Amino acid sequence: MFSQLKKIVSSIQLSDVHAWLGRFIIWSAAAATGLVIVLFAKATEKAISFFEGIQSEIWWVPILMMPVVGIFIIWVTRTWFKGASGSGIPQTMAALNHDEHQPISHLISIKIAIAKFFLVTLGLAAGFSAGREGPSVQVGASIMHSFRRFLPASFTIDPKHLILAGGAAGISAAFNTPLAGIVFAIEELSRKFEQKTNGVMITAIVLAGLVSISIQGNYTYFGHLNVGIINKDILLPVLICGLVCGVTGGIFSKVLIEFSDNLPGKVTTFRTNHPYYWTGFCALLVAGLGIVSHGAANGSGYSLTKAMLHGSIDETWYYPVVKYLATIFTYLSGIPGGIFAPALSIGAGIGYDLASIFHYDGMVIAMTALCMAGFLAGVTQAPITSFIIVMEMIDGHEMVISLMAVSLIATATSRVYSRPLYAVLSTKFAKGVQT
């Protein structure tokens, strides 16, 4: 027993200066990731508030502003930062799947992280329907991976472990959901579990989370919900929400994949030959949806989702429709931005509508939460991440089983319509195809 204990102590390398220096650098990288993600969150919040202020004063400004800003973002992205386009999660997955000696600076780097930070913020300031959570994954992975150059030569660590840890820390700090960060890294980013990754990933999530909490406080993303009593009466709503969200989420995912496949046709030809006109056209559609919905289609959808979950707003029936279309057109425009937050908002709107259609007046908040997890699962086909992330965001531990069930049903239904979104898009980035 004493000999085994001695082996464990020696493996930790308590007296090795280089080992401690390596650990300190990794801890510093994780803390830096948390700090940048918090600043990113604050910048995007300011950007959304800026747009809401302008739109409330002069309703027609988005018609002029969004195409101009969108075209500028695409020009900057295509000219200098091609790897910064889209969500950021496919690029991170592609970097994890690259061979050891292949360059990945076009997928993750400090240059890409800086571009992602400012371009996503600019897009939200212009009113596009996007989120910062997916981009936070790429930003976190870029920061953690960039710190490898400071590690001592004797300190060996797989660079892919740093990428995975950074991506997990990014999603964790963005939502303040540490458990979801771990599950997301295993289920979505790497799609496998490696024991060697444990220490680095958990350390990164903990330190990034501590930095986030020290600045923003220990908060729940959407606050604690009063979902009422959860009993056998929720079985039918779970089935309804799972099927509806699986169909709508699967179609949503399929549309994004099909357009990224560059299918033959006049639309694809126009998009390929005139990318700036295409972006301007998509921007006009998003602006129009924002005008008819009085701004509900714009931004991440956080404020409306929170209001629905707390029962402080009577959501109009068309909200999930306009948000659904605005998010698709934002993605198709090519600007950097994520779909996590808009997907949660669309799901909330669907749940709110379903509760009204089927007269589940006492389950409005519960069905709103169910469809948040269901629609996210339908889009990403990552059921475990979806139900855990919603559970942590709403502090809804009493809904664990129902959230799990709706996520599994939605994922199974979605697979009838679409392939896994991020997995498909990551293969295109791995081949050097810009989506």
Helices and strands as residue ranges (DSSP letters): H 2-12, H 17-57, H 61-80, G 82-84, H 89-97, H 110-126, H 133-146, G 147-150, H 159-175, H 178-184, I 185-190, H 197-216, G 232-234, H 235-260, H 266-273, H 275-292, H 302-309, H 319-333, H 340-357, G 361-363, H 364-380, H 383-394, G 397-399, H 400-414, H 421-430
